[in-house]
Amino acid sequence: MNKKTLAKICLYLILVLGGESMVFAQNTLDKVGLDGSSLAQVAYSFRKLSTSFSGYAIQVRRSNDNATQDIGFTSGGDFDAAALIAFVGANSGYVTIWYDQSGNGKNLSQPTGVNQPRIVNAGSIDTENGKPFIRFYGHDVGTDGVDYLRLDADMNNNGHVSLVNRFAVGGYGFVLGHTGSYQWHSDNGGNRLISSSLAATPIRNSKVWQNRTSISPLSAIYNTKLMVNTIVPQSTGIETRWNNIGTDRLLYHDTNLGAGYAELIVFGAELLDAARTALIESQVSYYNTVITDRLLNRNGQLTPSLPDQINQNGARGLSGLLRTGEKIAY
């Protein structure tokens, strides 16, 4: 038996017999201010989060011929928008894989065309605040038209979730989804990021930051502007499980009307204050999520923070008041 044949046999045995125990090398998310003490379980983004990551951002399917291609980053670490448009052209593009930059290989994927969220609309990249943004257009509930990206298996122990997202006015949406349960349920009608009745107890009793502002979980708004949402569940375990972004049990409401994500990072445990602050500052700065409208808070002071704004009735709400008394509707 020659060396080449022996090598092939060894590789086969490793893949077949040891596949379940193969270990991925974790990447430090140093480009967003984290070190080796803050390793992510999954990290999806349209910017490069780690200098150790050598893969792509997304895989895209173009509408005219269903061909797919991986799209990566520029030398500066931004999403390679030019490569995306060169591939998609004047057609539309749909995300088939959102690659995990954590090093754990837990990619979000969707092989079925009708279920793929959009990234290019007739030759124009979908963006929010000038940054690429995956848009979900959930269709009729209970049909095959639901847009969602899925994990191969449930992720159960989620101790810190940081995402850059927005919901659609008049639409539905969820921080994270599951095809069989609703731990991370939001409430659009109540203008709540976290439902007071449907979200799991560890999530209802979590710690929450919206942009830089710490806020009680049931006061966190259902943000229809791009925002950094950080959620630290009271405890981890089966009640914090998720397996997709985009759908609620494949039965009821789905993330729709163009709502979606620019970045999603999940850790197994709560980050220390310094690490959490560094990550939030990086996200707020890169995605320009600070609301700069001249809004008033309950003390009559100007505030850039949506959770602090006061509406025309003197209560917190999405319709903020300018210092001139003019109402601003979101």
Disulfide bonds with the S-S distance in Angstrom:
none
